[in-house]
Amino acid sequence: MRRFVFLIFIAALIGSCSSSGSGELVGVDGRKAYAEPDPFGMVPIPTGSFLMGPSDQDVTWTQNSMSRTVAVDAFWMDETEITNNEYRQYVNWVRDSIIRKELAMQGIEDFIKKDDEEQPYEDRDGEPVINWNASMDLSKDKEGNIEPIIEDLGIYYSGADRLSFNAKELNVTKLIYNYYWVDLVQASRAANSFRLDYSGGNTDPVVSYGGTVTRPNGEQEEITSRASFVNKDWVLVYPDTLVWVRDFTFSFNEPMTNMYFRSPSYDNYPVVGISWKQASAFCNWRTNFLNQSLIANGQPIVQNYRLPIEAEWEYAARGGLDHSMYPWGGVYLRNKLGCFIANFKPLRGNYTDDGSMYPARVGYYGVPNEFGLYDMAGNVAEWTITAYDPSAYVFSHDMNPYYNYNAKPDDPPVMKRKVVRGGSWKDIARYLQVSTRDYEYQDTVKSYIGFRCVRSYLGDQ
């Protein structure tokens, strides 16, 4: 028996040496090749190069672009703009997180996430982590502990602020999303990197940091650890529904203000009234929302959702057709039946001649471009992550060309411009061209600007 056990031990030893103990470079055991699944509602855009820049004469004499060959890496892109109903999922999540956070802070155990030893988790601020698995059904709150807390939070309007007496109305001033992100640009600067500090003499060297980091509010802070590059910010999440009145003087658009985001009739219409900062925060939420689900199911996390860089947007809009003026591949705005194939301002302001007075349902105009993307021209213009500079085509790189600036609150307006692409339902055809650049200020909301997300592809495609 002893001999038999000894032989088993030798066999196990040899088996282990054949991998990590053999002295050969064989990689790490247990790691398997991974191909990320297709994300819901997104289409793959392959790696490629294209001639970025004007497809027509510069009729507006803007002189803000030039033709140049650039290359972009593979990425996923939403096949349509983010809709009202998709954005409402985010709004409802923020509402529920505020309520659940307060319930946890009030010490209601069911809403506090705990580890295997029943010890509560805490976030970066030392506050309890929300347990999203706890039911928050007020109809089952037999002791009436939850509803008074929700009322105290002021999540819903009450008293004189309540304009509707038939339904609860969300108090949009309470819907604030606070979020974290790692500032890789500041972390990458040589002056901000960590180094071994030998100043202790004969003692072992320690890792120390140098430099300072700039916070979103403009404040400077010394770098003390890796955590110094984690920024925190806040943003109101609810769309500004008053844009329909504010954008158009001497035009009656009050019905759109009252119902465009609220009514289920507009669920599949593109969300508008969203600033660049709000769109960026949505991407942050969408990333965390997915990754938390993947981690819970033991799956690898994925790349972050984000707004597209300007070059990615134009490459995707062209659909592989380098010299095309519009996403559908031609120089005309009508199909062979004489119908307009995008939602814009045709002719001399006949808004309805293309079939829609205002934004249309996403995908309403039928045929996607060669990459499978809808509404890359017209309907609503779209935010990109790129900061606007008339000379950006000159100084940006030819590989994933990118220029951005995280404007601080007290920066001049010229530093807060972000590139907007695609044209909208109220624009003339010039702005529908795949190469036309425009901009808007990052803290501005409009009734004709929405967005869609992208996600860098894992690996090479």
Secondary structure, 3 states (H helix, E strand, C coil): CHHHHHHHHHHHHHHHHCCCCCCCCCCCCCCCCCCCCCCCCEEEECCEEEEECCCCCCCCCCCCCCCEEEEECCEEEECCCCEHHHHHHHHHHHHHHHHHHHHHHCCCHHHECECCCCCECECCCCCECECCCCCCCHHHCCCCCHHHHHHHHCCECCHHHCCCCCCCCECHHHCEEEEEEECHHHHCCHHHCEEEECCCCCCCCEEEECCEEECCCCCEEECCCHHHHEEEEEEECCCCCCHHHHCCCCCCCHHHHHHCCCCHHHCCCECCCCCHHHHHHHHHHHHHHHHHHHHHCCCCCCCCEECCCHHHHHHHHHCCCCCCCCCCCCCCCECCCCCECCCCCCCCCCHHHHCCCCCCCCCCCCCCCCCCCCCCCCCCEEEEEEECCCCHHHHCCCECCCCCCCCCCCCCHHHHEEEEECCCCCCCHHHHCCCCCEEEECCCCCCCEECCCEEECCCCC
